[in-house]
Amino acid sequence: MTLPSELYSAAQVRQLEARLIAAGVSGQALMERAGAAAYACMRTRWPGLRSIGVVCGVGNNGGDGFVVARLAQQDGLAIKVLVVGDPMRGQAEAQQALARLRTSGASIREFHPSALDDCGLIVDALLGIGVRAPLSKQAGDAIDAMNAARLPVLSLDLPSGLHPDSGTALPAVRANATITFIALKQGLFLEDGKDHAGEVVLEQLGCDATLAAGLRPSLCRLGDEDLRRALAPRPRKSHKGMFGKVVVVGGGTGMPGAVRLTAEAALRVGAGLVTVASRSEHLQVIVGNRPELMFRSVETAGDVAGAVAGADVVVLGPGLGRDHWARVVLTATLAAVAPESRLVVDADALNLMAEEVGRQYGDDWILTPHPAEAARLLKVATADIQRDRVAALGDLCGQRGGTIVLKGATTLVGQTGRTTLLCDRGNAGMSAPGMGDVLAGAIAGFVAQGRDPYLAAAAAVLAHATAGDQCAKVGMRGMVAMEVAQELRAVLASLP
């Protein structure tokens, strides 16, 4: 099943649920639908199951679990229903589901880790979207026990303990699959979400596009259509001047590799002309095995103006450093960039500019911070960024302006007034030097080809992650950034 691109916050999912109920679907009917869908998912994925342990909390997530248990018992499976907390404190729908389960003759007992020993699968129905930190000791112990059991796990709605909005594990169950209800929760795709959710299945329970009308999703996942939207077809009568001039400024002493990677990526996504502006000693390293690149020596502020003159896009920061030369080059670049030019700010340019409190950037600027750089820009700790990346992105957009690409395991792209975009592709093999430099070059190359900076940045993020996934097919360990840069061309090969 292809998942929709739209992701919603917990508050928005509650709104959708309220709309369903207002449309005439009772809360009890929703619970029955959810439980039936979960049971069908379980039987499809694990057809040979003979026994399950259903771990239920006292809320409506537990009620969904009671429905699954009842259906499993009716189907002849051996079941154990293990409850964490007092089920009589649950909401009315959950208590009704429990009552129906009791009448079936099922054994319902208090949760104990040893009860999972002879189960074939765990159905995790402990906590839903209302989870908050810190977890109770009972809930935390149950989550630890489910993870320690080393059994396959099907989580209902969310892996228990996963924050529905931030994707933070508080801690959380590690599921093999998660069937989520009504709409996709953004936490399933952020931070710890992908590691804990396993395969995600959506059951909308009757919530169609009509009911969702007027409710803008909190996030949208990037897809192949975003690549097609960002690059126009090339006419037969093309020449290199039609596809933009990119200038990459950076490469302090001993760091020519960063600008070389950035320039390679800009070429590989189709930029027309790419120039590296760097220290003179880097000339041979830059163009020695890539003669398609041009080079401008930059030693003084005066050199910068000539280097960036006529550029459509300037990338500032790869390998820049933070010494006196770097500061001179940064100041001169910002002064020399033409108003109609677009600027991609990366790496040490971000760190130096973070020292300028409250500086607003141009609407056509694109900033590409990783979490530590974002923390410096916002004057907070890196942990604060990671605790709620969506909120941090909003703060960056509001305080700094332009388009923000907040890098990470799930990179986010934002601009004030537009829907935040999320890239859920990419892999751990991309945790390697130079990957950010490649991304900066890809962004510049997309922008140079004449598209909206926000759409261009989003498409470049997707192309970069997809290229990384292609490289990972021969193994993640040992992947290097140049391989990803060179794979970009293949990623775009299907586009006209």
C-alpha positions in Angstrom: 0.0 0.0 0.0 1.4 3.4 -1.0 1.2 5.8 1.9 -0.1 9.3 1.4 2.3 12.2 1.7 0.3 14.1 4.3 1.4 13.9 7.9 -0.6 15.2 10.9 0.0 16.2 14.5 -1.8 14.5 17.3 -4.0 17.5 17.8 -5.0 17.4 14.1 -5.8 13.7 14.3 -8.1 14.4 17.2 -9.8 16.9 15.0 -10.3 14.4 12.3 -11.6 11.8 14.7 -14.1 14.4 16.0 -15.2 15.1 12.4 -15.8 11.3 11.9 -17.9 11.1 15.1 -19.8 14.2 14.1 -20.5 12.6 10.7 -22.3 9.8 12.5 -19.6 7.2 13.3 -19.7 6.4 17.0 -16.5 6.1 19.1 -17.3 2.4 19.7 -17.7 1.8 16.0 -14.3 3.4 15.4 -12.7 1.2 18.0 -14.3 -1.9 16.4 -13.1 -0.8 12.9 -9.6 -0.2 14.3 -9.4 -3.5 16.0 -10.7 -5.4 13.0 -8.2 -3.7 10.7 -5.4 -4.5 13.1 -6.4 -8.1 13.3 -6.6 -8.4 9.5 -3.1 -6.8 9.2 -1.7 -9.2 11.7 -3.2 -12.3 9.9 -1.9 -11.1 6.6 1.6 -10.4 7.8 1.9 -13.4 10.1 -0.4 -16.0 8.6 0.9 -18.9 10.6 0.4 -17.5 14.1 -1.0 -19.7 16.8 -0.6 -17.5 19.9 -0.4 -13.8 20.7 0.1 -11.7 23.7 -2.0 -8.5 23.7 -0.5 -5.8 26.0 -3.2 -3.3 26.7 -3.2 0.1 28.5 -6.3 1.6 30.1 -7.1 4.1 27.3 -8.7 3.7 23.9 -5.5 2.3 22.5 -6.0 -0.6 25.0 -9.6 -0.8 23.8 -8.4 -1.4 20.3 -6.2 -4.2 21.7 -9.3 -5.7 23.5 -11.0 -5.9 20.1 -8.0 -7.6 18.5 -7.9 -10.1 21.3 -11.6 -10.9 21.0 -11.3 -11.5 17.2 -8.2 -13.7 17.7 -10.0 -15.8 20.3 -13.0 -16.2 18.0 -10.6 -17.3 15.3 -9.1 -20.0 17.5 -5.8 -18.5 18.4 -4.3 -18.9 21.9 -4.4 -15.4 23.5 -3.1 -13.7 26.6 -4.5 -10.3 27.4 -2.1 -8.5 29.7 -3.3 -5.2 31.2 -1.0 -2.4 32.5 -3.0 -0.4 35.0 -6.6 -0.5 36.2 -8.8 -1.1 33.1 -11.9 0.1 35.0 -10.4 3.6 34.8 -10.5 3.6 31.0 -12.8 5.6 28.8 -16.3 4.3 28.1 -15.5 2.8 24.7 -12.5 0.9 26.1 -14.6 -0.4 29.0 -17.3 -1.6 26.5 -14.6 -3.4 24.5 -13.3 -5.0 27.6 -16.8 -6.2 28.6 -17.3 -7.8 25.3 -13.9 -9.5 25.6 -14.8 -10.8 29.1 -18.1 -12.4 27.8 -16.0 -14.4 25.3 -14.3 -16.2 28.1 -10.9 -14.7 27.6 -8.4 -14.7 30.4 -7.4 -11.2 31.4 -4.5 -10.7 33.8 -2.2 -8.0 35.0 0.9 -7.6 32.9 4.0 -9.6 33.8 7.1 -10.0 31.5 7.1 -13.8 32.0 3.7 -14.0 30.5 5.1 -13.2 27.0 7.5 -16.2 27.0 5.4 -18.6 25.0 3.7 -16.1 22.7 4.3 -16.0 19.0 3.7 -12.3 18.6 3.1 -9.2 20.7 0.2 -6.8 19.9 1.3 -3.5 21.5 -1.9 -1.6 22.5 -0.4 0.0 25.6 -0.2 3.8 24.8 -1.7 5.9 22.1 -1.2 9.5 20.8 -1.8 10.9 24.3 1.6 9.7 25.5 3.6 12.2 27.5 6.9 12.3 29.2 7.9 11.1 31.7 6.2 7.7 31.3 4.9 6.0 34.4 7.1 3.2 35.9 4.5 0.6 34.9 4.4 1.7 31.3 8.2 2.0 31.1 8.7 -1.5 32.5 6.1 -3.0 30.1 7.9 -1.3 27.1 11.2 -2.6 28.3 9.8 -6.1 28.7 8.2 -6.1 25.2 11.6 -5.1 23.7 13.4 -7.7 25.7 11.1 -10.5 24.6 12.6 -10.5 21.1 9.3 -11.4 19.6 7.7 -9.8 16.5 5.6 -6.8 17.5 2.5 -5.2 15.9 1.9 -1.8 17.4 -1.5 -0.2 17.2 -1.6 3.5 16.1 1.9 4.2 17.4 4.7 2.2 19.0 3.9 2.7 22.7 6.2 5.4 24.1 6.8 7.2 20.8 5.8 10.8 20.9 3.3 11.4 18.1 4.6 14.8 17.2 8.4 14.8 17.8 9.0 11.2 17.1 11.1 11.0 20.3 11.2 7.6 22.1 10.4 8.1 25.7 11.5 5.1 25.6 9.4 3.3 23.0 8.5 -0.2 21.7 10.5 -1.4 18.7 7.8 -2.7 16.4 8.1 -4.8 13.3 5.0 -3.1 11.9 2.6 -0.4 13.0 -0.9 0.0 11.8 -1.9 3.6 12.4 -5.5 4.9 12.3 -7.3 7.8 10.6 -4.2 9.6 9.4 -0.4 9.3 9.4 1.1 10.8 12.6 4.2 12.9 11.9 6.1 11.2 14.8 6.2 8.0 12.8 8.6 9.7 10.4 10.6 11.9 12.7 13.7 11.2 14.9 13.3 7.7 16.5 10.0 7.0 14.6 11.4 5.1 11.6 13.6 2.9 13.9 10.7 2.0 16.1 7.7 1.8 13.8 8.9 -0.8 11.3 6.6 -1.1 8.3 3.8 1.5 8.6 0.2 0.6 7.5 -2.6 3.2 7.4 -6.2 2.4 8.0 -8.3 5.6 7.7 -11.4 4.1 9.4 -13.6 6.1 6.9 -11.8 9.4 7.2 -11.7 10.4 3.5 -10.6 13.6 1.8 -13.9 15.3 2.3 -13.6 15.1 6.1 -10.0 16.3 5.9 -10.9 19.3 3.8 -9.5 22.6 5.1 -7.1 21.0 7.5 -3.6 21.6 6.3 -1.2 18.8 7.2 1.5 19.7 9.6 4.1 18.1 7.2 4.3 16.5 3.8 6.6 13.7 2.8 8.7 14.3 -0.4 8.1 12.1 -3.4 9.2 11.6 -6.9 6.7 14.2 -8.1 8.7 16.8 -6.3 11.7 16.1 -8.6 9.6 16.5 -11.7 8.1 19.7 -10.4 11.5 21.3 -9.7 13.1 20.7 -13.1 11.6 21.8 -16.4 12.1 19.7 -19.5 15.1 20.7 -21.5 14.4 21.9 -25.1 16.4 20.4 -27.9 17.9 23.8 -28.6 19.7 24.1 -25.3 23.0 25.5 -24.3 24.9 25.6 -21.0 24.0 29.3 -20.4 20.4 28.4 -20.0 21.0 26.3 -16.9 22.5 28.8 -14.5 25.9 29.9 -13.2 26.9 28.5 -9.8 29.9 29.9 -7.8 31.1 27.9 -4.8 33.0 30.0 -2.3 35.0 28.3 0.4 37.9 25.9 0.9 40.2 27.3 3.5 43.7 26.1 4.0 43.8 22.3 3.9 40.1 21.9 3.0 39.8 21.8 -0.8 37.7 18.7 -0.7 34.5 20.4 0.5 34.3 22.8 -2.4 35.3 20.1 -4.8 32.4 17.9 -3.7 29.9 20.8 -3.8 30.9 21.8 -7.3 30.7 18.1 -8.5 27.2 17.8 -7.1 26.1 21.1 -8.8 27.3 19.7 -12.1 25.7 16.3 -11.6 22.2 17.8 -11.2 22.6 19.8 -14.3 23.9 23.3 -13.5 25.2 25.0 -16.7 28.5 26.5 -15.4 30.2 25.9 -12.1 33.1 27.9 -10.7 35.0 27.3 -7.5 36.3 30.4 -5.8 39.0 29.3 -3.3 42.6 29.7 -2.3 45.1 29.6 -5.2 46.9 26.5 -3.8 43.8 24.5 -4.4 43.7 25.0 -8.1 45.2 21.6 -9.1 43.1 19.6 -6.6 39.9 21.2 -7.8 40.2 21.0 -11.5 42.9 18.2 -11.9 40.4 15.4 -12.3 37.3 17.5 -13.1 38.3 19.8 -16.0 34.7 20.8 -16.5 35.0 23.1 -13.4 36.3 26.6 -13.6 38.5 28.2 -10.8 38.9 31.6 -9.4 41.7 32.4 -6.9 40.4 34.3 -3.9 42.9 35.8 -1.5 41.5 39.2 -0.8 38.1 40.9 -0.5 38.7 42.4 -3.9 39.0 38.9 -5.5 35.6 37.9 -4.2 33.7 40.6 -6.1 35.1 39.4 -9.4 34.6 35.8 -8.6 30.8 36.1 -7.8 30.0 38.6 -10.5 27.3 37.3 -12.8 26.5 34.3 -10.6 22.9 33.1 -10.5 23.6 31.1 -7.3 26.4 31.4 -4.8 27.2 28.7 -2.3 29.0 30.1 0.6 30.7 28.0 3.3 31.9 24.5 2.3 35.4 24.1 3.9 35.5 27.8 4.7 37.0 27.6 8.2 36.8 30.3 10.8 40.1 32.1 10.5 40.8 35.6 9.3 40.7 34.7 5.6 37.3 33.0 6.2 35.9 36.1 7.8 37.2 38.4 5.1 35.7 36.1 2.4 32.4 35.8 4.1 32.0 39.6 4.6 33.1 40.3 1.0 30.8 37.7 -0.5 27.7 39.0 1.4 28.6 42.5 0.2 29.2 41.4 -3.4 26.3 39.1 -4.1 23.9 40.8 -6.5 20.3 41.3 -5.2 19.0 39.1 -7.9 21.4 36.3 -7.1 20.5 33.4 -4.7 22.7 32.3 -1.9 23.1 28.9 -0.3 24.7 29.2 3.1 26.4 26.1 4.5 28.9 24.9 7.0 31.2 27.4 8.6 29.4 30.3 6.9 26.5 29.4 9.1 28.7 29.3 12.2 30.2 32.7 11.5 26.9 34.3 10.7 25.4 32.9 13.9 27.6 35.3 15.7 25.6 38.1 14.2 22.6 38.2 16.5 19.2 38.7 14.9 20.4 39.0 11.3 17.6 38.4 8.8 18.4 36.8 5.5 17.0 37.4 2.0 13.8 35.6 0.9 15.8 33.8 -1.8 18.5 32.6 0.6 18.7 28.9 1.6 20.3 28.0 4.9 21.4 24.3 5.4 22.2 23.8 9.1 22.8 20.5 10.8 21.4 20.3 14.4 24.5 21.8 16.0 24.6 24.7 13.5 20.9 25.3 14.0 21.5 25.4 17.7 24.1 28.1 17.2 21.8 30.1 15.0 19.0 29.9 17.6 21.3 30.3 20.6 20.0 27.1 22.2 21.5 23.6 22.9 21.7 21.0 20.2 19.5 18.8 22.4 16.7 21.4 22.2 16.8 21.2 18.4 16.5 17.4 18.4 13.8 17.4 21.0 11.4 19.0 18.6 12.8 19.5 15.1 9.6 20.8 13.6 9.4 23.6 16.2 13.1 24.4 15.7 12.6 24.7 12.0 9.7 27.0 12.5 11.9 29.2 14.8 14.6 29.3 12.3 12.2 30.3 9.5 10.7 33.0 11.7 14.0 34.4 13.1 16.3 34.1 10.0 14.0 34.1 7.0 14.5 32.4 3.6 14.3 28.7 3.1 15.7 26.5 5.8 17.0 22.9 5.3 17.4 21.4 8.7 19.5 18.3 8.0 19.3 15.0 9.9 18.1 11.5 9.6 14.8 13.0 8.4 15.7 16.3 6.8 13.1 19.0 6.9 12.6 21.9 4.5 10.7 25.0 5.5 9.7 28.5 4.6 7.4 30.8 6.4 3.8 30.4 5.1 4.4 27.1 3.3 4.0 23.5 4.3 7.0 22.0 5.9 8.4 19.1 3.8 10.0 16.0 5.2 12.4 13.6 3.5 12.1 10.1 4.8 14.7 8.6 2.4 18.4 8.2 3.1 20.4 5.8 5.3 23.0 5.5 8.0 25.7 5.1 5.4 25.4 8.8 4.7 26.8 9.6 8.1 30.2 10.3 6.4 32.3 13.4 5.7 31.3 15.6 2.8 27.7 14.6 2.5 26.5 18.0 3.5 28.8 19.6 0.9 27.2 17.4 -1.8 23.7 18.4 -0.6 24.7 22.1 -0.8 25.9 21.7 -4.3 22.8 19.8 -5.4 20.6 22.6 -4.0 22.6 25.2 -5.8 22.3 23.2 -9.1 18.6 22.9 -8.8 18.2 26.6 -8.0 20.4 27.6 -10.9 18.0 25.9 -13.3 15.5 28.6 -12.6 13.1 27.3 -9.9 11.6 28.5 -6.7 14.3 28.1 -3.9 11.9 26.3 -1.6 10.9 23.7 -4.3 14.5 23.5 -5.6 15.8 22.8 -2.1 13.2 20.2 -1.4 13.9 18.4 -4.7 17.7 18.5 -4.1 17.2 17.0 -0.6 15.2 14.1 -2.1 17.6 13.5 -4.9 20.5 13.5 -2.5 18.8 11.0 -0.2 17.8 8.8 -3.1 21.3 8.8 -4.4 22.5 7.7 -1.0 20.0 4.9 -1.0 21.2 3.7 -4.4 24.8 3.7 -3.2 23.7 1.7 -0.1 22.7 -1.2 -2.3 26.3 -2.4 -2.3 26.7 -1.6 1.4 26.4 1.3 3.8 29.7 1.0 5.5 32.4 2.7 3.6 30.1 4.9 1.4 31.8 8.1 0.5 30.4 11.5 -0.5 31.8 11.5 -4.0 29.9 8.3 -4.8 26.7 10.0 -3.8 27.5 13.1 -5.9 28.1 11.0 -8.9 25.0 9.0 -8.4 22.8 12.1 -8.6 22.9 12.0 -12.4 21.3 8.5 -12.4 18.6 9.6 -9.9 17.5 12.3 -12.4 17.9 10.1 -15.4 14.1 9.4 -15.8 13.3 13.2 -16.0 12.9 14.8 -19.4 
